[in-house]
Amino acid sequence: MPFVPSRPPLSGESSGSEAMEMTSHDIPVTRKVIVGVDGSAPSKAALRWAARICERTGNPIEAVIAWEWPRSYGWSPMLEEWHPDAEAEKMLQQTLDDVFGSQRPAGLVASVRHGAPRNVLIEASDGAEMLVVGSRGHGGFTGLLLGSVSAACAEHAHCPVVVVREPRAPATA
């Protein structure tokens, strides 16, 4: 039986064992699945995982990339033609092309947001069905199993979080 994310019934609601009556006032709500993207192999694996789940559940995907000014911004000279938001957009589109090619999932939304990645993803998780992140990004210490952004999301997100590891290459004899 496929995994179908859902919330537990609220007080007074059916647990799902009985048929539910819908009226013209009831509007089915399909909450999106947020996927954190940074172009790394684990974030590509997270996109693939989310696409497989959303194909079964019908949830739309929102691929989110975050950018922020370097800590040295304002202290050292910057190139006027440097636009980190445009670079983030380019990275996001390239990642979506690498993962899906021209066959992007229906309803896929690509979002470029300003801010620290952990804060952007935690904020984006509010009202989402789930947040999907790769286990590691581009920064930090490569020996760690869980990156700081994925750890922060697992601890502080407003919805369930799935941390996806990059598939290992098959062992050769």
C-alpha positions as CSV (number, residue, x, y, z in Angstrom):
1,M,0.0,0.0,0.0
2,P,1.5,3.4,-1.0
3,F,2.4,6.0,1.6
4,V,-0.3,8.7,1.7
5,P,0.6,11.6,4.0
6,S,-2.3,13.0,6.0
7,R,-3.1,14.5,9.3
8,P,-4.8,12.7,12.1
9,P,-8.6,13.4,12.4
10,L,-9.5,16.4,14.5
11,S,-11.9,16.1,17.4
12,G,-15.3,15.2,16.0
13,E,-14.0,14.2,12.6
14,S,-14.3,10.8,11.1
15,S,-11.2,8.6,11.3
16,G,-11.8,7.7,7.7
17,S,-13.6,4.4,8.3
18,E,-17.0,5.9,7.4
19,A,-17.8,7.7,4.2
20,M,-17.6,11.4,4.5
21,E,-20.3,13.6,3.1
22,M,-19.1,16.7,1.2
23,T,-21.2,19.7,0.6
24,S,-20.8,22.5,-1.9
25,H,-19.0,24.5,0.8
26,D,-16.3,21.9,1.2
27,I,-13.3,22.6,-0.9
28,P,-10.7,19.9,-1.1
29,V,-7.3,21.2,-0.1
30,T,-4.2,19.7,-1.5
31,R,-1.2,20.9,0.5
32,K,2.1,21.3,-1.3
33,V,5.3,19.3,-0.6
34,I,8.3,21.7,-0.2
35,V,11.7,20.5,-1.4
36,G,14.9,22.3,-0.5
37,V,17.2,22.6,-3.5
38,D,20.8,23.7,-3.6
39,G,22.1,21.8,-6.7
40,S,23.8,19.1,-4.6
41,A,23.4,15.4,-5.3
42,P,21.4,14.9,-2.1
43,S,19.0,17.7,-3.0
44,K,18.5,16.1,-6.4
45,A,17.7,12.8,-4.7
46,A,15.2,14.7,-2.5
47,L,13.5,16.1,-5.6
48,R,13.3,12.6,-7.2
49,W,11.8,11.2,-3.9
50,A,9.2,14.0,-3.6
51,A,8.2,13.5,-7.3
52,R,7.6,9.8,-6.8
53,I,5.5,10.5,-3.7
54,C,3.6,13.3,-5.2
55,E,2.8,11.3,-8.3
56,R,0.9,8.9,-6.1
57,T,-0.7,11.5,-3.7
58,G,-1.5,14.3,-6.1
59,N,0.3,16.9,-3.9
60,P,2.0,19.7,-5.9
61,I,5.7,20.3,-5.4
62,E,7.4,23.6,-4.6
63,A,11.1,23.4,-5.2
64,V,12.7,26.2,-3.0
65,I,16.2,27.6,-3.2
66,A,17.5,30.2,-0.8
67,W,20.2,32.8,-1.3
68,E,21.7,35.4,1.0
69,W,24.3,38.1,0.7
70,P,27.8,37.0,1.8
71,R,28.7,37.9,5.4
72,S,31.3,40.3,4.0
73,Y,28.7,42.3,2.1
74,G,29.2,46.0,2.7
75,W,32.7,45.5,4.1
76,S,34.5,44.7,0.9
77,P,34.0,45.8,-2.7
78,M,31.4,43.8,-4.6
79,L,31.0,43.4,-8.3
80,E,28.1,45.5,-9.5
81,E,27.2,42.9,-12.0
82,W,27.0,40.1,-9.5
83,H,23.4,39.1,-8.7
84,P,23.1,36.2,-6.3
85,D,19.4,36.0,-6.8
86,A,19.9,35.4,-10.5
87,E,22.6,32.8,-9.8
88,A,20.2,31.0,-7.4
89,E,17.5,31.0,-10.1
90,K,19.9,29.6,-12.6
91,M,21.0,26.9,-10.1
92,L,17.4,26.0,-9.4
93,Q,16.5,25.7,-13.1
94,Q,19.6,23.7,-13.9
95,T,18.8,21.3,-11.0
96,L,15.2,20.9,-12.2
97,D,16.5,20.2,-15.7
98,D,19.1,17.7,-14.4
99,V,16.4,15.8,-12.4
100,F,13.4,16.0,-14.7
101,G,14.5,17.2,-18.1
102,S,11.6,18.4,-20.1
103,Q,9.2,16.1,-18.1
104,R,8.7,18.2,-15.0
105,P,5.9,17.1,-12.7
106,A,2.5,18.8,-13.2
107,G,2.0,21.7,-10.8
108,L,5.7,22.1,-10.0
109,V,6.5,25.6,-8.7
110,A,10.1,26.9,-8.5
111,S,10.7,29.5,-5.8
112,V,13.8,31.6,-5.2
113,R,13.8,33.2,-1.8
114,H,16.1,35.5,0.1
115,G,17.4,34.4,3.5
116,A,19.4,31.7,5.3
117,P,18.4,28.3,3.8
118,R,17.3,26.9,7.2
119,N,15.1,29.9,7.9
120,V,13.6,30.0,4.4
121,L,12.7,26.3,4.5
122,I,11.3,26.3,8.0
123,E,9.1,29.3,7.0
124,A,8.1,27.5,3.8
125,S,7.1,24.4,5.8
126,D,4.2,26.3,7.4
127,G,1.0,24.8,6.0
128,A,2.9,22.3,3.8
129,E,2.1,18.6,3.8
130,M,5.8,17.8,4.2
131,L,9.3,19.2,3.8
132,V,11.8,17.1,1.9
133,V,15.5,17.9,2.1
134,G,18.7,16.2,1.1
135,S,20.9,14.9,3.9
136,R,23.8,17.2,3.0
137,G,24.3,20.3,1.0
138,H,27.4,22.0,-0.5
139,G,28.9,23.4,2.6
140,G,30.4,22.2,5.8
141,F,32.2,19.0,6.7
142,T,31.8,16.2,4.1
143,G,32.1,13.4,6.7
144,L,28.9,14.4,8.6
145,L,25.8,12.3,7.8
146,L,23.4,15.2,8.4
147,G,24.0,18.8,7.4
148,S,23.1,21.8,9.5
149,V,20.2,22.8,7.3
150,S,18.6,19.4,7.3
151,A,19.1,19.1,11.1
152,A,17.5,22.5,11.7
153,C,14.6,21.6,9.5
154,A,14.0,18.3,11.2
155,E,13.9,20.0,14.5
156,H,12.0,23.2,13.7
157,A,9.8,22.7,10.7
158,H,6.0,23.1,10.9
159,C,5.3,19.8,9.2
160,P,6.8,16.4,8.8
161,V,10.3,16.3,7.4
162,V,11.9,13.7,5.2
163,V,15.7,13.7,4.9
164,V,16.8,11.9,1.8
165,R,20.3,10.5,1.4
166,E,22.0,10.3,-2.0
167,P,21.8,6.7,-3.3
168,R,25.1,4.9,-2.8
169,A,27.0,3.6,-5.8
170,P,26.9,-0.2,-6.0
171,A,30.0,-1.9,-4.5
172,T,32.4,-3.4,-7.0
173,A,34.2,-6.7,-6.4
